[in-house]
Amino acid sequence: MARKTGMRKGLTSYGDEGFALFLRKAFIKAMGYSDDALDRPVIGIADTFSGFNPCHRTAPDLVAAIKRGVAMAGGLAVEFPTVSLHESFAFPTSMLYRNLMAMDTEEMLGALPMDAAVMIGGCDKTVPAQLMAAASANIPSLIVVTGPMMTGDYHGERLGACTDCRRLWGLHRAGEIDADEIDAIGGRLMPTAGTCMVMGTASTMACMTEALGMMLPGGAAIPAVMADRLRHAEASGVRAVAMAKEGLTPDRIMTPQAFSNALRVLLAIGGSTNALIHITAVAGRLGIEVDLDSFDAMGRETPVLVDLKPSGTGYMEDLQKAGGLTPVLREIRDLLEADALTCTGRSLGDNIDAAPAGWAQDVVRPRTDPVYAEGGIAVLRGNLCPGSAIIKQSGASPELMKHSGRAVVFDSLDDMAERIDDPGLDVNADDVLVLRNAGPKGAPGMPESGYIPIPKKLAKKGVRDMVRISDARMSGTAFGAVVLHVCPEAAIGGPLALVRAGDRITLDVPARRLELEVSEEELAARRAEWSPPPAQAERGYKRLHLDHVTQADEGCDLDFLAQRPFTAKAPV
């Protein structure tokens, strides 16, 4: 039987296919389409514009450019809306709704008559959700991102969201910047549309998506307001029509080799810790396990090469001026799986060869002179994190990479908010701040609260970093000696639930160890006394999330959406 395409694909079930097609075409002609238009390949455009998502302000322009490209290639472009997420506009965290967006997008990819899809992502959780959806729906797909903002300035200082947001807010908490000045700074941090202009989660996922092969080459770093961003979107529309005709599906692109490339790039760019959770979830949709020990070994030989905040000094527009992701890929080419197929129909190696020649620049360093000698992220093991934990070592204070201190424990987000700035809090600069019940189930949704604020009384004394440990996440724009994603989380009885104030905790990043200095006998006694916290939701999507979300080391996907058992591993 011939494969059904275009408007004949996925006909509504009326029991009469002829009638279903007749009715569909009759209705869509109300949109003004001709019979000629309706006989062309249909390219769906997942439109994530939202008034609550300033990172996606330019989505309407991207839709128009994609539609232009589709038309140039002889296709019919039809946009459709999906859930849209912005980190600062979702309570309690956009991470809670990443899987909801993935479900929404996957169902629309399968339910609507399209031969291929172009998905517009940008802010942190949108691109991961779209990749997860593409992996599960498995129709020809590629990603276009909104792109990063341009930098702002304040009194001659160049500023960017949101690494500088956090740095300057820390100075405000310390009393060095008053309320009027921090308000003035807030009006200068984000001067254009687009995603955070540092190597936060949005930029990291854009770079990884290009390395993964699910974005046309050159698309990761183009600022949102530049004309090249629209030209890239147009080219994506053209390519989507060709992918539809070729039947180039995501399962042929997102292979273990491709995930190895994405993970390698994550390390080399000093990328966001969140991206490790996201790429693990995407791989899990295809039955591919991300092996954290192999990833950590990869990090031992892959230095941070990109001099961007929070690991370095620059911003995404600097990376674009340096050539985008291409100079990074060239510098680590011998470490990449160059034969991996991409959405161009060519291999990653072929794409690198076809890219414009490089030029002198100092944003992407040679491996002989890296920003940081190892990969940006290290994977920790120990009795406090028998599943795993991670730390962004490239953005942490070197003197805290080996540290032992007394635990100061916060039982929840509310507890932390109540006590962190209490003048009577028993805390010193050498202590270890511990936040628990902030993981996938405990919060719920694993918010970006792992970047525990320095207690105000210490901040006023000049303390700028401390060892901080939690089962939460932190923003990719954040920095410091922050241990994250402790697995299993406290809410399901992980060892973090058993820590008591005054316990000694030892962090040894070079040895990849995180240890609670308490005897096994004492921990067993504490476990016998432990009881789980009460359920956080009784209905709706939140209940679904609590019943089915996995831990960080499996990507925090819903268990029934992931493909199990695993059939392959990455890195290869």
C-alpha positions in Angstrom: 0.0 0.0 0.0 1.4 3.4 -1.0 2.4 5.7 1.9 -0.2 8.4 2.5 1.1 11.9 2.5 -0.1 15.5 2.9 -3.7 16.0 3.5 -4.4 12.3 3.0 -2.2 11.4 6.0 -3.9 10.4 9.3 -7.5 10.9 8.2 -10.0 11.5 11.0 -11.9 8.3 11.8 -15.4 8.6 10.4 -15.6 5.0 9.0 -15.4 6.4 5.4 -12.0 7.5 4.3 -13.3 9.2 1.2 -15.7 11.3 3.2 -12.9 12.1 5.8 -10.7 13.5 3.0 -13.6 15.4 1.4 -14.5 16.9 4.7 -10.9 17.8 5.7 -10.3 19.5 2.3 -13.7 21.3 2.5 -12.9 22.7 5.9 -9.3 23.8 5.2 -10.4 25.5 2.0 -12.0 28.0 4.4 -8.4 29.1 5.2 -8.2 30.1 1.5 -6.1 27.3 0.1 -6.3 26.1 -3.5 -6.4 22.5 -4.6 -2.9 23.0 -5.9 -1.7 24.1 -2.5 -3.4 21.2 -0.8 -1.7 18.6 -3.1 1.8 19.6 -1.9 3.9 18.2 0.9 2.6 19.6 4.2 5.2 21.0 6.5 4.0 21.7 10.0 5.5 24.5 12.0 5.3 24.2 15.7 4.8 27.8 16.8 5.7 28.6 20.4 5.0 32.3 20.5 3.5 33.4 23.8 2.9 36.7 25.5 4.4 35.0 28.6 7.6 34.1 26.7 9.8 37.1 25.8 12.5 34.7 24.6 10.1 33.8 21.8 9.1 37.3 20.8 10.5 36.9 17.3 8.7 33.6 16.7 6.1 35.2 14.3 9.0 36.4 12.1 10.6 32.9 12.2 7.3 31.4 11.2 7.1 33.7 8.2 10.6 32.9 7.1 10.1 29.2 7.5 6.9 29.4 5.4 8.7 31.3 2.8 11.4 28.6 2.6 8.7 25.8 2.4 6.9 27.6 -0.4 10.2 28.1 -2.3 10.7 24.3 -2.2 7.2 23.5 -3.3 5.6 22.6 0.0 2.7 23.9 2.0 3.6 25.2 5.4 0.9 25.2 8.1 1.7 26.5 11.6 0.1 25.1 14.8 0.5 26.2 18.4 2.0 24.1 21.2 2.7 24.7 24.9 5.4 27.4 25.3 7.6 27.6 28.4 9.7 30.4 29.9 11.7 29.7 33.0 10.7 33.0 34.7 7.0 32.6 33.9 6.1 29.1 35.1 5.2 28.3 38.7 6.9 26.5 40.4 9.3 25.8 37.6 9.2 25.3 33.8 10.9 22.0 34.3 7.6 20.6 35.8 6.0 21.2 32.4 8.8 20.2 30.0 7.2 16.7 29.7 3.8 18.2 29.2 5.1 20.3 26.3 6.8 17.2 24.9 3.6 15.2 25.1 1.6 18.1 23.5 4.1 18.4 20.7 4.4 14.7 20.1 0.7 14.2 19.9 0.3 17.1 17.5 3.1 15.7 15.3 1.2 12.4 15.1 -2.4 13.7 15.0 -2.1 16.5 12.3 -1.5 15.8 8.6 2.1 16.7 8.0 5.0 15.1 6.2 7.7 16.9 8.1 7.9 19.5 10.9 10.0 22.5 11.8 9.8 23.3 15.5 10.6 26.8 16.9 12.4 26.5 20.2 14.4 28.8 22.4 13.9 29.2 26.1 15.4 26.4 28.2 12.8 23.6 28.2 11.3 24.1 24.7 14.1 22.6 22.6 14.4 19.5 24.9 10.7 19.0 24.8 10.7 19.3 21.0 13.6 16.9 20.6 11.8 14.4 22.9 8.6 14.8 20.8 10.5 14.3 17.5 12.2 11.2 18.9 8.9 9.7 19.8 6.7 10.8 16.9 9.6 10.0 14.4 8.5 12.1 11.5 11.1 14.1 9.6 11.8 17.1 11.9 14.3 19.8 12.5 14.8 22.6 15.1 15.0 26.3 14.6 15.8 28.4 17.7 14.9 32.0 18.4 18.5 32.7 19.2 20.3 34.7 22.0 19.8 38.3 22.9 22.3 41.0 22.3 24.2 42.3 25.3 23.1 45.4 27.3 25.2 47.8 29.3 25.0 49.8 32.5 27.3 52.8 33.1 29.8 51.4 30.5 29.8 47.8 31.8 28.7 45.2 29.3 25.9 43.0 30.8 24.1 39.8 29.8 21.3 37.6 31.2 21.5 35.9 33.3 25.0 35.3 34.7 25.3 39.1 35.4 21.8 39.1 36.8 22.9 36.6 39.5 26.3 38.3 40.1 24.7 41.8 40.6 21.8 40.4 42.6 24.5 38.9 44.9 26.0 42.3 45.3 22.6 43.7 46.1 22.1 41.1 48.8 25.5 42.0 50.2 24.4 45.7 50.5 26.8 46.9 47.8 24.1 47.9 45.3 21.0 49.6 46.6 17.3 49.1 45.6 17.2 52.0 43.1 20.4 50.9 41.3 19.4 47.2 41.1 16.1 48.3 39.5 18.0 50.5 37.0 20.2 47.5 36.2 17.2 45.3 35.7 16.1 47.6 32.9 19.4 47.2 31.1 20.1 43.4 31.3 17.9 42.2 28.5 17.8 44.8 25.7 16.4 42.7 22.9 14.3 39.7 22.2 15.9 36.3 22.5 17.3 33.8 25.0 20.0 34.4 27.6 23.1 35.6 25.8 25.5 33.5 27.9 26.2 29.8 27.7 23.1 29.0 29.7 20.7 26.2 29.0 19.1 27.7 26.0 22.4 28.4 24.2 23.8 25.0 25.4 20.8 23.1 24.0 21.1 25.1 20.7 24.7 24.1 20.3 24.0 20.5 21.3 21.1 20.3 18.8 23.4 21.4 16.0 26.0 18.8 17.0 23.3 16.2 17.3 22.3 16.8 13.7 18.8 18.1 14.3 19.5 21.7 13.3 21.0 23.0 10.1 24.7 24.0 10.4 25.4 27.4 11.7 22.1 27.9 13.5 23.1 27.7 17.2 24.6 31.1 17.9 22.9 33.6 15.6 21.4 36.4 17.7 17.7 36.6 17.7 17.5 40.1 16.0 20.0 39.5 13.2 18.9 39.0 9.6 20.9 35.8 9.4 18.5 34.3 11.9 15.7 34.7 9.4 17.8 33.3 6.6 18.6 30.3 8.7 14.8 29.8 9.3 14.1 30.1 5.6 16.8 27.5 4.8 15.2 25.2 7.4 11.9 25.5 5.6 13.5 24.5 2.3 15.3 21.6 3.9 12.1 20.3 5.6 10.5 19.8 2.2 13.5 17.7 1.1 13.5 15.7 4.3 9.8 14.9 3.8 10.6 13.6 0.3 13.6 11.6 1.5 11.9 10.2 4.6 14.8 11.3 6.8 13.4 10.5 10.2 14.8 11.4 13.6 15.7 7.8 14.5 18.3 7.8 11.6 19.8 11.0 12.9 19.6 10.7 16.7 21.9 7.6 17.0 24.3 6.8 19.8 27.0 8.4 17.7 25.1 11.6 17.4 24.4 11.7 21.2 28.1 11.2 21.7 28.8 14.3 19.6 26.2 16.3 21.6 27.7 15.2 24.9 31.2 16.0 23.7 30.1 19.5 22.7 28.4 20.0 26.1 31.7 19.5 27.7 33.7 21.6 25.3 31.5 24.7 25.5 31.2 24.7 29.3 27.5 24.1 28.9 24.6 24.1 31.3 24.2 21.3 33.8 20.5 21.1 32.9 21.5 20.0 29.4 22.7 16.7 30.8 19.2 15.9 32.1 17.6 17.0 28.9 19.8 15.1 26.5 19.4 12.0 28.7 15.6 12.3 28.4 15.9 12.7 24.6 18.1 9.7 24.3 15.8 7.7 26.6 13.0 8.2 24.1 15.0 6.1 21.7 16.1 3.5 24.1 19.6 4.9 24.4 21.1 5.1 27.9 23.5 8.0 28.7 26.3 6.4 30.6 27.4 8.9 33.2 30.7 7.2 34.0 31.6 7.2 30.3 30.5 10.9 30.1 32.7 11.8 33.0 35.6 9.9 31.3 34.9 11.9 28.2 35.2 15.0 30.3 38.7 14.1 31.4 39.9 14.5 27.8 37.6 17.3 26.6 38.6 20.7 27.9 36.4 23.8 27.9 37.3 25.8 24.8 34.6 28.5 24.7 35.4 31.7 26.6 31.8 32.6 27.5 30.1 33.3 30.8 29.6 31.6 33.2 32.8 29.6 32.7 34.6 32.5 30.8 34.1 36.1 30.0 32.2 36.5 26.7 28.7 36.3 25.3 26.9 34.5 22.5 27.2 37.3 20.0 31.0 36.9 20.5 30.7 33.2 19.6 28.7 34.1 16.5 31.3 36.6 15.4 34.0 33.9 15.9 32.1 31.5 13.6 29.5 30.0 15.8 29.8 26.3 16.7 32.0 25.4 13.7 35.4 26.4 15.2 34.5 24.3 18.3 33.7 21.3 16.1 36.9 21.8 14.1 39.0 22.0 17.3 37.6 18.7 18.6 37.0 16.9 15.3 39.3 14.0 16.1 37.1 13.4 19.2 33.8 13.4 17.3 31.9 10.7 15.6 32.3 12.5 12.2 30.3 9.9 10.2 27.0 10.6 12.2 24.2 11.5 9.8 22.6 14.9 10.2 19.4 16.6 9.0 21.3 17.9 5.9 21.4 14.4 4.6 25.2 14.5 5.0 27.5 13.5 7.9 28.7 15.9 10.6 32.2 15.6 9.1 30.9 16.6 5.7 29.1 19.6 7.3 32.3 20.7 9.0 34.2 20.4 5.7 31.5 22.5 3.9 31.6 25.3 6.5 33.3 28.6 5.7 37.0 28.8 6.5 37.9 30.0 10.0 39.5 33.3 10.9 41.6 34.7 13.7 39.6 35.0 16.9 40.0 34.4 20.7 36.6 33.2 21.8 37.1 29.6 20.9 40.5 28.5 22.3 42.8 25.8 20.9 43.0 22.7 23.0 46.6 23.7 23.9 45.2 26.8 25.7 41.8 25.9 27.1 39.5 28.0 29.3 39.4 25.0 31.7 41.6 21.9 31.5 38.7 19.4 31.7 35.1 19.3 30.6 32.7 21.8 32.3 30.7 19.1 34.2 32.0 16.4 36.5 30.0 13.4 37.7 30.2 12.6 41.4 29.7 9.4 43.3 29.6 8.5 47.0 27.3 7.5 49.8 25.4 10.8 49.6 24.7 10.3 45.9 24.7 6.5 45.1 22.9 7.2 41.9 25.0 10.3 40.9 25.4 14.0 41.4 27.1 16.6 39.2 29.0 19.8 39.6 29.8 22.5 37.0 33.5 22.5 37.9 34.4 25.1 35.3 32.2 27.7 37.0 33.2 26.9 40.6 35.8 28.4 43.0 39.0 26.3 42.6 39.7 26.4 46.4 36.3 24.7 47.1 36.9 21.7 44.8 38.3 19.8 47.8 36.4 20.8 50.9 35.0 19.3 54.1 32.5 21.2 56.2 29.6 21.1 58.6 26.1 20.6 57.1 23.6 23.4 57.4 20.3 21.8 56.3 17.2 23.2 54.8 14.3 20.7 54.6 12.4 22.5 51.8 12.2 25.5 49.6 9.9 27.2 52.1 12.3 26.3 55.0 15.2 27.9 53.0 13.3 31.0 52.2 12.4 31.4 55.9 15.8 30.9 57.4 18.5 31.6 54.9 18.7 35.3 55.9 17.9 34.9 59.6 20.6 36.7 61.5 20.5 33.9 64.1 21.2 31.1 61.5 24.1 29.0 62.7 26.3 29.2 59.6 29.9 30.0 58.8 31.7 30.4 55.5 33.3 26.9 55.8 29.9 25.2 56.2 28.1 23.2 53.5 24.6 24.4 52.7 22.2 21.5 52.0 18.8 21.8 50.4 16.5 18.8 50.1 13.1 17.9 48.9 13.6 20.0 45.9 14.0 17.2 43.3 11.7 15.9 40.5 9.1 14.7 43.0 9.9 16.7 46.1 9.4 20.2 44.8 7.7 19.0 42.6 9.5 19.6 39.2 13.1 20.1 40.3 13.3 23.9 40.2 16.5 25.9 39.7 16.9 26.4 43.5 20.2 24.5 43.8 21.9 27.9 43.5 21.3 28.5 47.2 21.9 32.1 48.0 24.8 32.9 50.3 23.2 33.8 53.7 23.0 37.5 53.9 25.1 37.9 57.0 27.9 36.1 55.2 27.4 37.9 51.9 27.8 41.2 53.8 31.2 40.0 55.1 32.4 39.4 51.5 31.6 35.6 51.1 30.9 35.0 47.5 30.9 31.2 47.2 30.2 28.2 49.4 29.8 24.5 48.8 26.1 23.9 48.2 24.4 20.6 47.7 20.8 19.7 46.7 18.6 17.4 44.7 17.5 20.5 42.7 18.8 22.1 39.5 20.4 25.4 38.9 20.2 27.8 35.9 22.8 27.2 33.2 23.7 30.8 33.7 24.7 30.3 37.4 28.1 29.6 38.9 29.7 28.5 42.1 30.7 25.3 44.0 27.2 23.9 43.6 26.5 20.2 43.7 23.3 19.3 41.9 20.9 16.5 40.8 21.7 14.4 43.9 20.2 10.9 43.1 18.1 9.4 44.5 16.3 12.6 45.7 15.3 13.1 49.3 11.6 12.8 48.7 11.9 9.1 47.8 14.3 8.3 50.6 17.7 9.1 49.1 20.6 9.6 51.5 20.1 13.4 51.3 17.0 12.8 53.4 19.1 11.5 56.2 21.6 14.4 56.6 21.4 16.2 59.9 22.7 19.7 60.9 26.3 19.4 62.0 27.1 16.3 60.0 30.4 16.5 58.1 30.3 16.4 54.3 33.3 16.0 52.1 33.5 17.1 48.5 36.5 16.0 46.4 35.9 16.9 42.7 39.2 15.6 41.4 38.4 12.2 42.9 34.8 12.6 41.9 33.6 11.9 45.4 30.8 13.2 47.6 30.6 11.6 51.1 28.5 12.0 54.2 30.9 11.3 57.1 28.3 9.3 59.1 28.6 5.6 59.8 26.4 3.1 58.0 24.9 2.0 61.3 23.8 5.5 62.1 22.4 6.0 58.6 20.4 2.8 59.0 18.9 4.0 62.3 18.0 7.3 60.7 16.4 5.5 57.7 14.2 3.5 60.1 12.9 6.8 61.5 12.3 8.5 58.1 8.9 8.8 56.5 8.1 10.3 53.0 6.7 13.8 52.7 3.0 14.2 51.9 1.9 14.1 48.3 2.2 17.5 46.5 -0.8 17.1 44.1 -4.0 15.2 44.0 -5.2 15.8 40.4 -4.3 16.7 36.8 -0.9 16.8 35.2 0.9 17.4 38.5 -0.5 14.1 39.8 0.6 12.4 36.6 4.1 13.9 37.0 4.4 12.8 40.6 3.3 9.2 39.8 5.6 8.7 36.9 8.6 11.1 36.8 12.0 9.4 36.8 15.1 10.7 38.6 17.7 13.1 37.1 20.1 10.3 36.0 17.3 9.1 33.7 16.3 12.5 32.4 13.3 13.2 34.6 11.0 12.0 31.8 7.7 10.2 32.6 8.4 6.5 32.8 5.7 5.5 30.3 7.1 7.8 27.6 10.6 6.5 27.7 11.6 3.5 25.6 12.8 0.6 27.9 14.7 -1.6 28.1 17.7 0.3 26.9 19.1 -1.0 23.6 22.3 1.1 23.3 24.5 3.5 25.2 26.1 6.9 24.7 28.9 8.0 24.7 29.9 5.2 22.4 
